[in-house]
C-alpha cells in the first residue's frame, strides 16, 4: 500500500474506532450524554480526513470546505464534551466565535482571496483557540484528580501543536501555493501524526475518567441506602471512622446522635409498608438537611439513624437533636391521614479522648434506650466516659 494512502487512512480508522467505543459506552451509561457527544466528535472527524485526501464530484474547493466543516464540528463537540464532563458550563459563545471565525477566514481565503497558507493558519489557529478555551475551563478543576490534570496538560499541548507546529512548518517549509505535493509535505505528515497521537491520549484519558465515574457510582451504590438516600450502615461506619481519625489528629470535639422512629412497627401495620417508606424518606430528608455537609448521616437499621457531628460538643449535639425532634414532631408526612403524628427519640454522646466508634455508638445507644423507655419523643444524653485505668504516682515514677 502507498505510504501516503496508509497515513491518510490512519486517522479516519482511529477516529471511527474511538467514536464507536464512546457510543457503545454511552449506550450503557445514558445518564452521561457527554459520552455520546464524544462519540459523535470522533466519528465526524473521520470524513473530514477522508475528504482531505479524496475529492468529491462537486469540486476541490467545496470538498475542502466540507472537510473543514467536519473538522470544526468535531472540534466543537470534543471541546464541549470535555468541559461538560467536569461539570463546567460549556462556553458555547466562545466555541461558536472561534469556530465561526475560523471557518469564515478559511472560506475567505478559499473563495475570495485564494491562499492555501492562510487557510492553513486560519483553521489551525481556530482549533488552537478552542484548545486554549478548554484548558481555561479545566484550570479550576485540574487538581481534582489525575484525569483532570492530564486533560488540562493535553489541552495545552494541543494548542501548542496547532499554533507552534503550524507556524514552524509554514515558516520553514512554506508558503504553500497549491495542493500539488501538499499531502507529502512535512506539514501534512506532522499534522496527521500529531492528531493521531493527541486523539489517542485524549480518548484514553476520557475512557479513564468514564471508568472512574463507574467505580464511584458503584461505590456510592454499595454505601448508600436507596430508600432514605443516606449512607447505609457500612457507608456510615467507613465515613465515621475517617472523620474520627481526622478530628483526633486535629484534637477537635466530635459527637454522635442516634435516632429511632417511635412506634414505627405499629405505624407500618396500621397504614402499610408504603406509608412506612414515606415516613423513613421524610425523616431522612430532614436529617440530611440538618446535617449538611459537615457531618455523616446514615440509616443504620430499619428505622434507626445515626449522625456523626465533627466540631460539636455534647451541648451543641443536644441542640441539634432537639431541633430535628421538634421539626419532625411538628410536621406531617404526605400520604398519612390528617392528624397522624410521627415522632422520634434521640440519644446523644460526645467523644471522650480518642474513643473509637463502637464504644461511642454503644453509649449513644444507651441514651437512646432511656429516651424510648421514658416516654419517647425526647432527647437523652450520655454522660458516661470510657473507663480509664488508674495508675498510682509511685508506679509512674518507678
C-alpha positions as CSV (number, residue, x, y, z in Angstrom):
1,X,0.0,0.0,0.0
2,X,1.2,3.5,-0.8
3,X,2.6,5.1,2.4
4,X,0.7,8.4,1.8
5,X,-2.5,6.4,1.5
6,X,-1.8,4.5,4.6
7,X,-1.2,7.7,6.6
8,X,-4.3,9.2,5.1
9,X,-6.4,6.3,6.2
10,X,-4.8,6.1,9.7
11,X,-6.7,9.0,11.3
12,X,-10.2,8.1,9.9
13,X,-9.7,4.5,11.2
14,X,-8.6,5.6,14.6
15,X,-11.4,8.2,14.8
16,X,-14.1,5.7,13.8
17,X,-12.9,3.1,16.3
18,X,-12.8,5.7,19.1
19,X,-16.1,7.1,18.2
20,X,-17.7,3.7,18.2
21,X,-16.2,2.9,21.5
22,X,-17.6,6.1,23.1
23,X,-21.1,5.5,21.6
24,X,-21.1,1.9,22.9
25,X,-20.1,3.2,26.4
26,X,-22.9,5.8,26.2
27,X,-25.5,3.0,25.5
28,X,-24.6,1.6,28.9
29,X,-24.5,5.0,30.6
30,X,-27.3,7.0,29.1
31,X,-27.2,9.4,32.1
32,X,-23.8,10.7,30.8
33,X,-24.7,12.4,27.5
34,X,-21.1,13.8,27.1
35,X,-20.1,10.2,26.1
36,X,-22.5,10.4,23.1
37,X,-21.1,13.8,22.1
38,X,-17.5,12.4,22.3
39,X,-18.6,9.5,20.0
40,X,-20.1,12.0,17.5
41,X,-17.0,14.1,17.7
42,X,-14.6,11.3,16.7
43,X,-17.0,9.8,14.1
44,X,-17.4,13.2,12.4
45,X,-13.7,13.8,12.2
46,X,-13.3,10.7,10.1
47,X,-14.9,12.0,6.9
48,X,-13.0,15.3,7.5
49,X,-9.7,13.4,6.9
50,X,-11.1,11.3,4.1
51,X,-12.3,14.4,2.2
52,X,-8.8,15.9,2.5
53,X,-7.5,13.0,0.5
54,X,-10.4,12.2,-1.8
55,X,-12.1,14.9,-3.9
56,X,-15.9,14.8,-4.3
57,X,-17.6,15.3,-7.7
58,X,-18.6,18.8,-6.5
59,X,-15.0,20.1,-7.0
60,X,-11.9,20.6,-5.0
61,X,-12.8,23.9,-3.3
62,X,-16.2,22.7,-2.0
63,X,-14.7,19.3,-0.9
64,X,-12.1,21.2,1.2
65,X,-14.8,23.4,2.7
66,X,-16.9,20.3,3.6
67,X,-13.8,18.6,5.1
68,X,-13.1,21.5,7.3
69,X,-16.7,21.9,8.4
70,X,-16.5,18.3,9.6
71,X,-13.3,19.1,11.4
72,X,-14.8,22.2,13.0
73,X,-17.9,20.3,14.2
74,X,-15.8,17.6,15.6
75,X,-13.6,20.1,17.5
76,X,-16.6,21.9,18.9
77,X,-18.2,18.6,20.1
78,X,-14.9,17.5,21.6
79,X,-14.4,20.8,23.4
80,X,-18.0,20.9,24.8
81,X,-17.9,17.3,25.9
82,X,-14.7,17.6,27.8
83,X,-15.9,20.7,29.6
84,X,-19.3,19.2,30.3
85,X,-17.7,16.0,31.7
86,X,-16.2,18.0,34.6
87,X,-19.4,19.8,35.5
88,X,-18.4,23.2,34.0
89,X,-20.7,25.3,32.0
90,X,-20.0,24.8,28.3
91,X,-18.7,28.2,26.8
92,X,-21.0,28.0,23.8
93,X,-20.4,31.6,22.8
94,X,-16.7,31.3,22.9
95,X,-16.8,28.0,20.9
96,X,-19.1,29.5,18.3
97,X,-17.0,32.6,17.9
98,X,-13.7,30.7,17.5
99,X,-15.3,28.0,15.2
100,X,-17.3,30.5,13.2
101,X,-14.3,32.9,12.8
102,X,-12.0,30.0,11.7
103,X,-14.5,28.8,9.1
104,X,-15.2,32.3,7.9
105,X,-11.5,33.1,7.5
106,X,-10.9,29.7,5.8
107,X,-13.8,30.4,3.3
108,X,-12.4,33.9,2.6
109,X,-9.0,32.5,1.6
110,X,-10.7,29.7,-0.3
111,X,-13.1,31.6,-2.5
112,X,-12.4,35.4,-2.2
113,X,-8.6,35.6,-1.9
114,X,-7.3,32.1,-2.6
115,X,-4.3,31.4,-0.4
116,X,-3.5,27.9,0.9
117,X,-1.0,29.1,3.5
118,X,-3.5,31.5,5.1
119,X,-6.2,28.8,5.0
120,X,-3.9,26.5,7.0
121,X,-3.1,29.3,9.5
122,X,-6.8,30.3,9.9
123,X,-8.2,26.8,10.6
124,X,-5.3,25.8,12.8
125,X,-5.4,29.0,14.9
126,X,-9.2,28.5,15.4
127,X,-8.6,25.0,16.7
128,X,-5.7,26.2,18.8
129,X,-8.1,28.8,20.4
130,X,-10.6,26.1,21.1
131,X,-7.8,24.0,22.9
132,X,-6.9,27.1,25.0
133,X,-10.6,27.6,25.8
134,X,-10.8,24.0,27.1
135,X,-7.6,24.4,29.1
136,X,-9.0,27.6,30.7
137,X,-12.2,25.8,31.7
138,X,-10.3,22.8,33.1
139,X,-7.8,25.0,35.0
140,X,-10.1,25.4,38.1
141,X,-10.6,21.6,38.4
142,X,-7.2,20.4,37.2
143,X,-6.1,19.4,40.7
144,X,-9.3,17.4,41.4
145,X,-7.8,14.2,40.1
146,X,-5.2,12.7,37.7
147,X,-7.5,12.7,34.7
148,X,-8.4,16.4,35.1
149,X,-4.7,17.3,35.3
150,X,-3.8,15.1,32.3
151,X,-6.6,16.6,30.1
152,X,-5.5,20.1,31.2
153,X,-2.0,19.4,30.0
154,X,-3.2,17.7,26.8
155,X,-5.3,20.8,26.0
156,X,-2.2,23.0,26.4
157,X,-0.2,20.6,24.2
158,X,-2.9,20.6,21.6
159,X,-2.9,24.4,21.5
160,X,0.9,24.3,21.1
161,X,0.5,21.8,18.3
162,X,-2.0,24.0,16.4
163,X,-0.1,27.3,17.0
164,X,3.6,26.5,17.2
165,X,3.9,23.4,15.0
166,X,1.8,25.1,12.3
167,X,3.8,28.3,12.4
168,X,7.1,26.5,12.5
169,X,6.3,24.3,9.5
170,X,4.9,27.2,7.5
171,X,8.0,29.3,8.2
172,X,10.5,26.5,7.4
173,X,8.8,24.8,4.5
174,X,6.2,27.3,3.3
175,X,4.5,29.1,1.9
176,X,2.2,26.5,0.3
177,X,1.0,27.6,-3.1
178,X,-1.2,24.7,-4.2
179,X,-2.2,21.2,-3.2
180,X,0.4,19.7,-5.6
181,X,2.7,17.7,-3.3
182,X,0.8,19.0,-0.2
183,X,-0.1,15.6,1.1
184,X,3.5,14.6,1.0
185,X,4.7,17.7,2.8
186,X,6.1,18.0,6.3
187,X,3.0,20.0,7.4
188,X,0.5,17.3,6.4
189,X,2.6,14.4,7.8
190,X,3.2,16.1,11.2
191,X,-0.5,17.2,11.3
192,X,-1.7,13.6,10.8
193,X,0.7,12.0,13.2
194,X,0.3,14.7,15.9
195,X,-3.5,14.4,15.6
196,X,-3.4,10.6,15.9
197,X,-1.2,10.8,19.0
198,X,-3.2,13.6,20.7
199,X,-6.5,11.9,19.8
200,X,-5.4,8.6,21.4
201,X,-4.1,10.3,24.5
202,X,-7.3,12.4,25.0
203,X,-9.5,9.4,24.3
204,X,-7.6,7.2,26.8
205,X,-7.9,10.0,29.4
206,X,-11.6,10.3,28.8
207,X,-12.0,6.5,28.9
208,X,-10.2,6.5,32.3
209,X,-12.4,9.3,33.5
210,X,-15.5,7.3,32.5
211,X,-14.2,4.2,34.2
212,X,-13.6,6.3,37.4
213,X,-17.2,7.6,37.1
214,X,-18.5,4.0,37.0
215,X,-16.3,3.0,40.0
216,X,-17.5,6.0,42.0
217,X,-21.2,5.2,41.1
218,X,-20.7,1.5,42.2
219,X,-19.1,2.7,45.5
220,X,-21.9,5.1,46.1
221,X,-24.5,2.3,45.5
222,X,-22.7,0.0,47.9
223,X,-22.5,2.7,50.5
224,X,-26.0,4.4,50.1
225,X,-29.4,3.3,51.4
226,X,-31.7,3.5,48.4
227,X,-34.9,4.4,50.4
228,X,-33.5,7.2,52.5
229,X,-30.7,8.4,50.3
230,X,-28.4,8.4,53.3
231,X,-25.4,6.3,53.9
232,X,-26.1,2.7,54.8
233,X,-24.5,1.1,57.9
234,X,-21.3,0.2,56.0
235,X,-21.0,3.5,54.4
236,X,-21.7,5.4,57.7
237,X,-19.1,3.4,59.6
238,X,-16.4,4.0,57.0
239,X,-17.2,7.7,56.8
240,X,-17.4,8.0,60.6
241,X,-14.1,6.2,61.1
242,X,-12.4,8.6,58.7
243,X,-14.0,11.7,60.4
244,X,-12.9,10.4,63.8
245,X,-9.4,10.0,62.7
246,X,-9.2,13.5,61.3
247,X,-10.8,15.0,64.4
248,X,-8.4,13.1,66.6
249,X,-5.4,14.4,64.7
250,X,-6.7,18.0,64.9
251,X,-8.0,17.5,68.5
252,X,-11.5,18.6,67.5
253,X,-14.6,17.5,69.5
254,X,-17.0,15.0,68.0
255,X,-20.5,14.0,68.9
256,X,-22.8,11.2,67.8
257,X,-26.6,11.3,67.6
258,X,-28.7,8.2,67.3
259,X,-32.3,8.5,66.3
260,X,-35.1,5.9,66.3
261,X,-38.7,6.5,64.9
262,X,-41.3,5.9,67.6
263,X,-43.9,3.2,67.2
264,X,-42.7,2.5,63.7
265,X,-43.9,-1.1,63.6
266,X,-47.4,-0.1,64.7
267,X,-47.5,2.6,62.0
268,X,-46.4,0.1,59.4
269,X,-49.0,-2.4,60.4
270,X,-51.8,0.2,60.5
271,X,-51.0,2.2,57.3
272,X,-49.0,-0.3,55.3
273,X,-45.4,-0.5,54.2
274,X,-45.7,2.2,51.5
275,X,-46.6,4.7,54.3
276,X,-43.7,3.4,56.4
277,X,-41.3,4.0,53.5
278,X,-42.6,7.6,53.1
279,X,-42.1,8.1,56.9
280,X,-38.5,6.9,56.6
281,X,-37.8,9.0,53.5
282,X,-39.3,12.1,55.1
283,X,-37.3,11.8,58.3
284,X,-34.1,11.1,56.3
285,X,-34.6,14.3,54.2
286,X,-35.0,16.4,57.4
287,X,-32.0,14.7,59.0
288,X,-29.9,15.3,55.8
289,X,-30.9,18.9,55.6
290,X,-30.0,19.5,59.3
291,X,-26.6,17.7,59.0
292,X,-25.5,19.4,55.8
293,X,-22.0,18.7,54.5
294,X,-20.3,19.0,57.9
295,X,-21.1,15.5,59.2
296,X,-22.1,12.0,58.2
297,X,-25.7,10.9,58.3
298,X,-26.8,7.3,57.8
299,X,-29.6,4.8,58.1
300,X,-28.0,2.1,60.2
301,X,-31.1,-0.1,60.7
302,X,-34.8,-0.4,59.8
303,X,-35.9,2.8,61.5
304,X,-32.7,3.7,63.2
305,X,-30.5,6.6,62.1
306,X,-27.1,8.0,63.1
307,X,-25.3,11.3,62.7
308,X,-21.7,12.0,63.5
309,X,-21.0,15.7,64.0
310,X,-17.4,16.9,63.9
311,X,-16.6,20.2,65.8
312,X,-19.5,19.6,68.0
313,X,-19.6,19.1,71.8
314,X,-22.3,17.5,73.9
315,X,-24.3,20.7,74.3
316,X,-24.3,21.5,70.6
317,X,-25.2,18.0,69.7
318,X,-28.2,18.2,72.1
319,X,-29.4,21.4,70.4
320,X,-29.0,19.6,67.0
321,X,-31.1,16.6,68.2
322,X,-33.8,18.8,69.8
323,X,-34.1,20.9,66.7
324,X,-34.6,17.8,64.5
325,X,-37.0,16.3,67.0
326,X,-39.1,19.4,67.2
327,X,-39.2,19.9,63.5
328,X,-40.2,16.3,62.8
329,X,-42.8,16.0,65.5
330,X,-44.5,19.3,64.4
331,X,-44.7,18.3,60.8
332,X,-46.8,15.9,58.8
333,X,-46.0,13.2,56.3
334,X,-47.5,13.1,52.9
335,X,-49.7,10.1,52.4
336,X,-50.6,9.7,56.1
337,X,-54.1,10.5,57.4
338,X,-54.5,14.1,58.6
339,X,-53.6,14.4,62.3
340,X,-51.3,11.4,62.3
341,X,-48.3,12.4,64.4
342,X,-45.0,10.8,63.9
343,X,-42.2,11.3,66.4
344,X,-38.6,10.2,67.0
345,X,-36.4,9.6,70.0
346,X,-32.7,10.6,70.2
347,X,-29.6,9.5,72.1
348,X,-26.5,11.8,72.2
349,X,-22.9,11.0,73.2
350,X,-19.8,13.2,72.9
351,X,-16.5,11.5,72.2
352,X,-14.0,11.3,75.0
353,X,-10.4,11.5,74.1
354,X,-9.7,9.2,71.1
355,X,-12.7,6.9,71.8
356,X,-13.4,4.5,68.9
357,X,-16.7,4.5,67.0
358,X,-18.0,1.3,68.6
359,X,-18.0,2.4,72.3
360,X,-19.2,5.8,71.2
361,X,-22.2,4.2,69.5
362,X,-22.8,2.0,72.5
363,X,-23.1,5.0,74.8
364,X,-25.4,6.9,72.4
365,X,-27.5,3.7,72.1
366,X,-27.8,3.5,75.9
367,X,-29.0,7.1,75.9
368,X,-31.5,6.4,73.1
369,X,-32.8,3.4,75.1
370,X,-33.5,5.8,78.0
371,X,-35.3,8.2,75.7
372,X,-37.5,5.3,74.4
373,X,-38.1,4.0,77.9
374,X,-39.1,7.4,79.3
375,X,-41.9,8.3,77.0
376,X,-40.3,8.7,73.6
377,X,-40.3,11.9,71.5
378,X,-37.3,13.1,73.6
379,X,-33.6,13.5,73.7
380,X,-31.3,11.9,76.3
381,X,-27.6,12.4,76.8
382,X,-24.8,10.0,77.7
383,X,-22.6,11.5,80.5
384,X,-20.7,8.2,80.8
385,X,-17.0,8.3,80.0
386,X,-14.9,5.3,78.9
387,X,-13.2,3.6,81.8
388,X,-9.6,4.7,82.4
389,X,-7.0,2.7,84.3
390,X,-5.8,4.4,87.4
391,X,-2.0,4.3,87.8
392,X,-0.6,5.4,91.2
393,X,2.1,8.1,91.1
394,X,4.5,5.8,92.8
395,X,4.2,3.3,89.9
396,X,4.6,6.1,87.3
397,X,7.8,7.3,88.9
398,X,9.1,3.7,89.3
